[in-house]
Amino acid sequence: MAAKTSKNSNQSKFTLYNFAGEEKAYYLVDRKQLEVTPENLGKPNIAHSIIIIDCSGSMTWDIEELKETLLKLLTLDEYSNADLLVTLITYASQGDVTCHFQLKCR
């Protein structure tokens, strides 16, 4: 979260947190007004989600829940980025790797 360091300051302090929510580092940055024009916006980025799934026997009980979760995540991703590229790869044992599809959602 950014916080101004003083009322007239042109600086902001950012806190970096780890995955446990603990503060790890602090950054003091200068604010700069950026000019936004069509020329400097560039082209939108295309996301490429590569999904690799372990289908070995130890994962049998988790596959159905994984399918439901992936469907929800990919649906949300498609709404936020219609140019999403998705690749699904599975493996079950040594040397058993299959690329099921690679498709563009749009």
Wavefront OBJ file of the C-alpha trace (Angstrom):
o trace
v 0.000 0.000 0.000
v 1.299 3.454 -0.857
v 1.283 6.271 1.651
v 2.460 9.845 1.168
v 5.380 10.598 3.432
v 4.298 14.170 4.228
v 1.654 16.664 3.194
v 3.848 18.511 0.646
v 6.086 15.589 -0.280
v 6.261 14.218 -3.787
v 7.301 10.815 -2.429
v 5.383 7.681 -1.498
v 6.387 4.809 0.754
v 5.575 1.263 -0.404
v 5.689 -1.822 1.779
v 6.564 -5.218 0.294
v 4.863 -8.194 1.988
v 5.634 -11.912 1.718
v 2.926 -14.556 1.155
v 2.399 -14.854 4.915
v 1.495 -11.151 5.076
v 4.677 -10.176 6.890
v 6.412 -6.905 6.018
v 9.689 -7.644 4.202
v 10.951 -4.358 2.747
v 10.118 -0.694 2.324
v 10.579 1.510 -0.727
v 10.513 5.286 -0.964
v 9.644 6.446 -4.488
v 9.264 9.802 -6.201
v 5.958 10.505 -7.907
v 6.104 11.428 -11.565
v 3.200 12.504 -13.751
v 3.117 10.408 -16.922
v 1.615 11.606 -20.149
v -0.746 9.020 -21.612
v -1.190 9.162 -25.367
v -2.335 6.532 -27.867
v 1.227 6.319 -29.197
v 2.788 5.328 -25.870
v 0.055 2.899 -24.812
v 1.255 0.234 -27.223
v -0.547 -2.962 -28.064
v -2.295 -4.946 -25.329
v -0.355 -7.900 -23.982
v -1.548 -11.376 -24.808
v -1.529 -13.716 -21.830
v -0.446 -17.332 -22.299
v -1.618 -19.680 -19.562
v 0.226 -22.989 -19.641
v -1.519 -25.501 -17.395
v 0.430 -28.612 -16.435
v -1.536 -31.298 -14.576
v -0.257 -34.350 -12.708
v -2.706 -37.155 -13.577
v -0.799 -39.913 -11.788
v -2.560 -42.280 -9.412
v -1.732 -40.168 -6.349
v -3.807 -37.305 -7.790
v -6.962 -39.359 -8.533
v -8.984 -37.877 -5.683
v -8.136 -34.275 -6.594
v -8.828 -34.290 -10.355
v -12.560 -33.412 -10.234
v -11.992 -30.466 -7.889
v -9.091 -29.339 -10.093
v -11.330 -29.391 -13.196
v -13.917 -27.190 -11.477
v -11.276 -24.740 -10.255
v -9.600 -24.501 -13.678
v -12.919 -23.849 -15.380
v -13.636 -20.970 -12.980
v -10.144 -19.469 -13.318
v -10.103 -19.679 -17.108
v -13.565 -18.135 -17.316
v -12.408 -15.178 -15.201
v -9.208 -14.840 -17.253
v -11.175 -14.845 -20.503
v -13.362 -11.966 -19.298
v -10.343 -9.880 -18.352
v -8.286 -10.760 -21.468
v -10.146 -11.952 -24.560
v -6.811 -12.685 -26.298
v -5.870 -15.304 -23.716
v -3.893 -18.241 -25.091
v -4.290 -21.532 -23.171
v -2.203 -24.704 -23.377
v -3.128 -27.839 -21.410
v -0.423 -30.424 -20.741
v -0.803 -33.553 -18.608
v 1.576 -36.208 -17.370
v 1.003 -39.431 -15.473
v 4.321 -41.245 -15.369
v 7.834 -41.055 -16.745
v 7.752 -40.249 -20.472
v 3.955 -39.855 -20.477
v 3.421 -36.193 -21.409
v 0.469 -35.090 -23.569
v -0.334 -31.650 -24.955
v -4.146 -31.782 -25.223
v -4.742 -28.392 -26.788
v -3.387 -24.949 -27.375
v -6.115 -22.473 -28.214
v -6.915 -18.814 -28.264
v -10.076 -18.043 -26.294
v -11.395 -15.360 -28.593
l 1 2 3 4 5 6 7 8 9 10 11 12 13 14 15 16 17 18 19 20 21 22 23 24 25 26 27 28 29 30 31 32 33 34 35 36 37 38 39 40 41 42 43 44 45 46 47 48 49 50 51 52 53 54 55 56 57 58 59 60 61 62 63 64 65 66 67 68 69 70 71 72 73 74 75 76 77 78 79 80 81 82 83 84 85 86 87 88 89 90 91 92 93 94 95 96 97 98 99 100 101 102 103 104 105 106
